[in-house]
C-alpha cells in the first residue's frame, strides 16, 4: 500500500506539472500551514528546495512582543513542519534576508522593534548548521540593512542589494564571501536608493525591481513606490564588478513588498503580489488603511531578456514574506501578509 505522505507528494507534483495554481482550499488540504502565522519573515531553501525555512518575523497581533525568533522548517519528503533552533539574540527581527550556501542557512540584518514602535536596523549575520541545529555568528555587515534583495552566486558569494539602513535607503551592493567570512562592496546600482524591493540572482545576473524611495513631493507619506527595474551582470573574474543597465517597466504598476525568487535552472526571476502603496509592517499605508495587494504574477526571462505575465489573477495574493523558494513541487510562498493586511500561516504554490 502506498504511504499517505508519498501519495500527498505525488498529488502535489501532479498539481504543479499540470500548471495549476494551488488555491487556498488546495493548500489547506495538500500542504499543512505553518505552525504559526508570521509576516516579514526571512525565507530560504536547502537540499534543492526539499527543506523550506521560515525565520523570524511578526505574528497576527503585529505588536513589538509578537516579533519572534522562531525557525520553522517544512520537509517536502514527509509533508511535515518541524522547529529549528531559534535565532540567537535579544529578540526576533523583521525584514531580514536569508539564503542557503554550502549546505548552511545565512541570515542577514533586519530590524528590531521596541514597545514604543521604534525600529532599529542591525548588521547581524547569523549562520545555521541544520544537521547540528547550531547557530554561529558571521562577520557583521559593513552597512546594516533590512528589506534588501538577496541572492547567491556559485554557492559562495552572497549579494545584498539595496535595503534600508539606519540612515535610510541605500544603493549599496554588499558581497559576503562564505568561504572567507569577509565582505566587499560591489558596484552599486546607479538608481535611486530603495528598500522593500524584490528580485533574485541566477546565471551571474541580478534582476530587481520597485521598492520604496524617499518622497520628494512633500505630500503622500515619507516614501512612495519606485518603478525602477534593474539588471546587473556580474563579472565572471571579479565578483565585485557588476555592469548595470536599466530594464523596461515590468507588467503592472510599481509595487512595494513584492515576493520574489530566482530559478537557476530556468534562468527566470519570479515576482508575485506586493502593493502599489508603500506600507508598514502592519500592512497599513501612511493614512492607516490596509493596502490592496496585486494578484498579478510575472517573471523576467534572463535568457530571452524579456518580461512575461505568468498569471493575471492568482487566488493567493501575498506581500512581505521575504522570498519565494524554488522546490521540486514548484515555487513556494510561506506566510506573509494576505488580504485585508491579515498575517497568514498559509503555504501556496505559484505557477511558473
N, C-alpha and C positions, 0 to 999 in steps of 0.2 A: 504494500500500500504506500502511495506517495505521502511523504511527510507534509503536514499542513504548512509549515514555513516555506518549504520548497515550492509547494503549489502556489502560495502567495507570491513568491518571487517570480514565478513563471507568468502569473497574471499581470504583474507589473511590467515585465519585459514585453509581453504582447501588447499592452496598452501603449507603450512608447513606440514600438516598431510599427504600430498601425497609425501613428501620427496623431493620436488623440491626446488632448489635454485632460489630465485628471481634474474633475470638478471637485468642489468642496465635499460633496457626498462621496465621490470615489475615494478621495484622500482619507476620509474618516474610516472607510471600510478596508482600504488596502494598505495604507501606511498609518501607523499609530501616531497621534500627536506627540509633541514634545512633553516631557514630564511637567514643564511649567511654561506658561506664556511669557515671552520676552521680545523686546524690540531693541534696536540699536546694539544688537549682538554681533560679535565677530563670527565669521563662518569659514571653515576650511575643510578639505577632504584629505584622507590618507588612503594608501593602498589602492590607488587608481579610482578613488571615489567609493570604495566599499565601506569605509567608515567616514561618517559625516559629523563634524564637530560644530557645536554652538557654544560660544564662550562669552560669559558675562552678559551685560545688557540690563534692562529695566523691565519690571513687571507691570501688570494691569493697573495698579494704583498710581503709577507714574510719580511717585514721591521719592525723596532722597533715600529713605530707608527701604525702598523697593528695588534699589540697584543691587545686583547680585554679582558674585564672583564665581558662580557655579559653572561647571562644564558638563554638557550633555553630549552623548555620542550615540548616533544611530548606526547600527550594524545591519547592512543590507542582507547579509547571509542568513541572519536569524530574524530579521524584521523586528528587532527589539531595540529599545533605548537602554543605555546604561549611564551611570555617572562617572565622569573622570575626576581626577583630583582638582579641587578648586584652585583658581588662580591665586597665588600668594599676594600679600599686600594688605594695606589698611582697609581697603574696600574695593568693591567692584567698579568697573568703568563702563562708560558709554562711548560709542563711536570709535572703538579700537579696530585695528585691521589685522587679519590673520591669513597665513598661507602655510603650506607644507613644503619642506625641502629636506632631503637626506633622511626621510622617514621620521621627521620631527615636525611639531607644530610651532611656528614662530608667531608671536603676538606682540603688536606694536602700539604704543601710545594709547590714545583715548583720553577721556576726561572724567574727573571726579565731580560729584555733585554733593553740596552740603545742604544743611537744613534751611538755609536762607536762599537757596536756589542758585548760589554761586557755582560757576563751572571752572575747574582748574585742569588745564591740559598738561599731561605728563609725558616725559621722554622714555618711559619704561620699555624694556624689551624683555619678554619672558619666553623661555623655550621649554617645550613639553616633550618628554620622552614617554610615549604611550606604554611601551612594554614594561617600563619600570614605574609608571604612574608617578613621575617625579618632574618637578619644575626646577630650572635654574635661570639665573639672570644672564642676559647678554649685555653687550656694551650699549649704553644709553644712546638714543637718537641724538645727533647733533642739534636738530631742531625738533622739539617735541610737537607732535601734531595729532589731531583727531580727525575723523571723517575724511581720510585720504584714500586715494586709489592705490591698490596693491597688486603686484604681480611678481612671479619668479621666472628667471631665465636660466636655462641649462642646469636646473636643480641646484644652483649655487648663489646667484645674485638676486637679492630681493629688492624691488623698486617700490618706494613710497613716493607717490606723485601728488603734489599739492597738499591740501588739508588746511586745517585751522590751527595756528599756533597761539600762544598766549597774547601775541600782538596782532592777531587777525589772520586772514587767509594768506597763503604763500604760494609761490610758483616754483619752489624747490623740487628737485628730484633727488632723493636721498637713496643711496645704494648700500645695502648691507651684504657683506661677503660672509656667508655662513661658515666657510672653511677657516677664515682668519679672524672672525669675530671683530671686524673692523668696518668703518663707514667711509664713504666717499660722497662728494657732491657731484652729480652728473649734470649734463647740460640742462639748465632749467627750461621749462616750456615758455615760449615768448608771449603768451597771452596774459590776460588779467588774472591775478591770483584768485583762486577759488577753493571752496571746500564743499563737501557733500556731493562731489562729482561721482561718476560711475565709469567703469571701464575694466580693462584687463590687458594681459600681456601674453602673446603667443608668437612663435616663429620670429624671435628678435624684434617684435613690433608691439608698441604700446598704442592702444586706442582708448581715449577717454573723452567724456562729453559732459557739458552742462555744469550743474552745481550752483553754488551761491557766490555772488560777488558783492562788494560794497555798493550800496545805492547812493549815487551822487545827486539824485534829483531832489533830495530833501523831503520827500513825502513817500508814504507807502512802505515804511519799515526800514530797518538798517541795511537789509540785504534784499536783493532781487535775484531771480533765476538768470543764469548765464546761458547764452545759446552757442558758446564756442565749442567746437569739436576739433580734436587734435589727433594726429598720428605721429609717433616718434619711432624712427628706425635706429636700433641700437647697433653701433659699430661692432663687427664680428671680432675685431682685435682689441678694442678698448671698450669695456663695459660702461665706462663713464662718459662716452661720447655718443650723443643722440642727435640725429638730424630730424628736426621737427618741421611739420607742414600742417597748415590748416585744412580741415576737411569741410566739405559742403554740409549744410544742415541735415540732421537725421530726420526720419519720419516723425511728424507731430511736433508740438511746441516744446520749448526748453523746459526742463524739469529739474527738480531737486529731490535727492534721496532715491534715485533710480537704483534698482537692484541689478547687478551685472556679474558676468563670469566669462572666462575665456576657455575655448575648446582648442587645445593644441592640435589635436588630430584633424579637426575640420577647418582649422585656421579661421575661426569666426569668434567674434565677441558678441555675447547675447545681452540684451537690455530689456528690463521689464519694470512697469509701474512708475512710481515717483509722482510728484505733484507739481503743477505749474506754479504754485506759490511756495516760497521758502517757508518752512515750518520749524518749530522747535521739537524737542524730544517727545513732547506730548501729542504731536500731530496737529498743532494749532498754528494758524498764521498770525501775523502781527496784530490783527484785530481780535484774536482769541477764538476764531472759528475753526472747526475741523476742516482740513483741506480735502479736496476731491482727488482721488488717485486715478492715474491713467490706466486704461485697460489695453493699451497697445503694447505689443512685444515686437521688437525689431532687432536686427543684428548688423554687424559690419563684417563683410566677407573680405578678409585680408588678401586672399589670393586674387579675387576679382576686383578689388578696390571699389566696392560699392555698398551702399545701404540696401537692406531688404526688410520689408514688413513681413513678420512671421505670423502675427495674429492681430486682428483689429479689435477684438472684443473678448479678451480672456476672462474666464469666470473668477479667477483668484487674483485680485489686484493687491499689490504689496508696496511697501516703502520701508526704508531704513534698516532692513536686515542686511548686513554688510557682506553680501556675496552670494552668488549662485555657484553651487558645487556641481561639477560635471561628474555623473555617476554612471554605472552600467545600465541603469534604468531610466536615464535621462537627466536633464538639468534640474537640480533640486533646490527649492526655496524653503528656508526654515525660519519660522517665526516672523517677526516684524510687525509693522502697522498694517491693518486691513481697513475695511470701510468704516467710516464714521470715527476714524482715529482710534479704533479698538486694537489692543495688543492681542496677538494671536499665538496659539501654540500649533497651528496647523502646519503641515508639510505639504507642499504642492510640487508637481512635476510639470514643467513647462515644455511646450513644443520647441523644436529647434530646426 
